Structures are given as C-alpha cells and as structure tokens.
Amino acid sequence: MTPVEGLELAPRKVGFLRFLSERGGSARTTEIAAHFGVDPSTITKIIGDLAETGYLHHTPYYGVSLTDEGKQYAQFLVKRHRILSLLLVRNGLSREDACREVSRFESFISRNAIDTMCRAMGHPQLGACGEITHDDGCLAENARHEHGKKRIVRS
C-alpha cells in the first residue's frame, strides 16, 4: 500500500469514505445519496473515481464496499476528523459545531500534522464524535519519542 499523506482526496470524497467507514465499510448507492442530499448520479461519479483509486469495490445496483486499502485510509480519515473535532471542543466549540467546522477544512490537514497533534494530546481514546483508533505506526512513533525524552527529576 502506498503511504497516505492525507491530502490525496477532495473534501467531498473524504466525507464519502468517512461515511462508509462509520457505516461498517459498505452502503447502497441510494443510502449514500440520501445521506449527502445529492442525486444518485453524483454518487455514481464519486464511486467510479474512488473505485479507480482502489479504495472501493462497486457492484452496480447493490452498492459499494471499502477495499482493504480503502479501510485503512478511511480509518485515518475518521481519526483525523475526531482529533480535529476534539481540538476545537477543547477550545470552546460545542461538539456539533466542532464536527461541522472540521468537515469544512479537514481534507487540508496532513497525516504528519495529525500524528503530531495526536501525540501532543496524549493519544486520546475518545474524540468529540466518537472513539479514536490509533494505528500501530502512530503508537510506535510515540513510544520512540517518549523513550528518547530526558526526564527531569526535581527534589
């Protein structure tokens, strides 16, 4: 799998993959169109684009499901959304406002920035919108970072 920077997709496609991930990885085209309030033909175009990139399997008239690569990417997208929402909640926004605001800009924040924020926040387990899962790479990086720190003991 190609390393994901987190900046590969347009905001609408980010929301689409996040939606699929939060629904267990699959959905019917009509469900997706209803959720996003768009015409099914718009969803069909997005499905085609995401299937070309290898993130989705599409079975016409039945729906879509995330590929293994799509599941990994979508997991990061959910984590990014929840970390950023938590950051906004910790700075005064309501959960609903934080989620709405993050949806406007999240696709412009890189994996590196999210991993750095996550580490600085102590790898929170619960975000404003739900549970935050951490991939092995992020936790391994945190362990290396913590191990390398010098501890100052004050008497």
C-alpha positions in Angstrom: 0.0 0.0 0.0 1.2 3.5 -0.9 1.8 5.7 2.2 -1.1 8.0 2.7 -0.3 11.7 3.3 -4.0 12.5 3.9 -4.2 15.1 1.2 -5.0 12.9 -1.7 -8.7 13.4 -1.9 -11.1 16.3 -2.4 -13.3 17.2 0.6 -16.4 15.5 -0.8 -14.6 12.2 -1.3 -13.1 12.5 2.2 -16.6 12.8 3.6 -17.8 9.9 1.5 -15.0 7.5 2.7 -15.6 8.6 6.3 -19.3 7.9 5.9 -18.6 4.4 4.6 -16.2 3.7 7.4 -18.6 4.8 10.1 -21.3 2.5 8.5 -19.1 -0.6 8.7 -17.5 -0.2 5.3 -20.4 -0.6 2.9 -23.6 1.0 1.8 -26.1 1.1 -1.0 -25.8 3.9 -3.5 -29.3 5.3 -2.6 -28.4 5.4 1.1 -25.2 7.4 0.3 -27.1 9.8 -2.0 -29.8 10.4 0.7 -27.2 11.0 3.4 -25.4 13.6 1.4 -28.6 15.1 -0.1 -27.4 14.7 -3.7 -28.6 13.0 -6.8 -27.6 9.3 -7.2 -25.8 10.2 -10.4 -23.4 12.4 -8.4 -22.7 9.5 -6.1 -22.1 7.2 -9.1 -19.4 9.5 -10.4 -17.7 9.6 -7.0 -17.9 5.9 -6.7 -16.3 5.5 -10.1 -13.4 7.8 -9.1 -12.8 6.0 -5.7 -13.0 2.6 -7.3 -10.3 3.7 -9.8 -8.0 4.7 -7.0 -8.5 1.3 -5.4 -10.4 2.5 -2.3 -13.8 0.9 -3.2 -15.4 -2.2 -4.7 -18.6 -1.3 -6.6 -21.3 -3.7 -7.6 -23.9 -1.9 -9.7 -27.4 -1.9 -8.3 -26.1 -3.3 -5.0 -23.7 -0.7 -3.6 -20.1 -0.2 -2.6 -17.7 -1.6 0.0 -14.3 -0.4 1.1 -11.2 -2.3 -0.1 -8.5 -3.2 2.4 -6.7 -0.1 1.3 -9.9 1.9 1.5 -10.5 0.7 5.0 -7.0 1.8 6.1 -7.4 5.2 4.5 -10.9 5.7 5.9 -9.7 4.8 9.4 -7.2 7.6 9.1 -9.9 10.0 7.8 -12.1 9.2 10.8 -9.2 9.6 13.2 -8.3 13.0 11.6 -11.9 14.2 11.9 -12.1 13.2 15.5 -8.7 14.6 16.6 -9.5 17.9 15.0 -13.0 18.0 16.4 -11.6 17.3 19.9 -9.1 20.1 19.5 -12.0 22.5 18.7 -14.1 21.2 21.6 -11.2 21.7 24.0 -11.1 25.3 22.7 -14.7 26.2 23.3 -16.8 24.9 20.5 -19.8 22.6 21.1 -19.4 19.0 19.8 -21.9 19.7 17.0 -20.2 23.0 15.9 -16.8 21.4 16.1 -17.8 18.5 13.9 -19.4 20.8 11.4 -16.4 23.2 11.3 -13.9 20.4 10.9 -15.8 19.0 8.0 -15.1 22.3 6.2 -11.3 22.1 6.4 -10.2 18.6 7.4 -9.1 17.4 4.0 -6.3 20.0 4.0 -4.5 18.7 7.1 -1.8 16.1 6.6 -1.2 12.8 8.3 2.0 14.2 9.8 0.2 17.2 11.4 -2.5 14.9 12.8 0.1 12.5 14.2 1.9 15.4 15.8 -1.3 16.8 17.3 -2.4 13.3 18.5 0.9 12.8 20.2 0.8 16.2 21.8 -2.8 15.4 23.1 -1.5 12.2 24.6 -3.2 9.9 22.1 -6.8 10.5 23.3 -9.1 7.5 23.1 -12.3 9.4 22.8 -12.9 12.3 20.5 -15.8 14.8 20.1 -17.5 12.5 17.6 -16.6 9.0 18.9 -13.8 6.6 19.6 -10.3 7.4 18.2 -8.3 4.4 17.0 -4.6 4.7 16.6 -2.6 2.7 14.0 0.5 0.8 15.0 2.8 3.3 13.3 1.5 6.3 15.3 1.8 4.4 18.6 5.3 3.1 17.7 6.4 6.6 16.8 5.0 7.8 20.2 6.9 5.1 22.0 10.2 6.1 20.2 9.5 9.8 21.0 8.8 9.1 24.7 11.8 6.8 25.1 14.1 9.5 23.7 12.9 12.2 26.1 15.1 13.1 29.1 13.3 13.1 32.4 13.9 15.9 34.7 13.5 15.0 38.4 13.1 17.8 40.8 13.6 17.4 44.5 
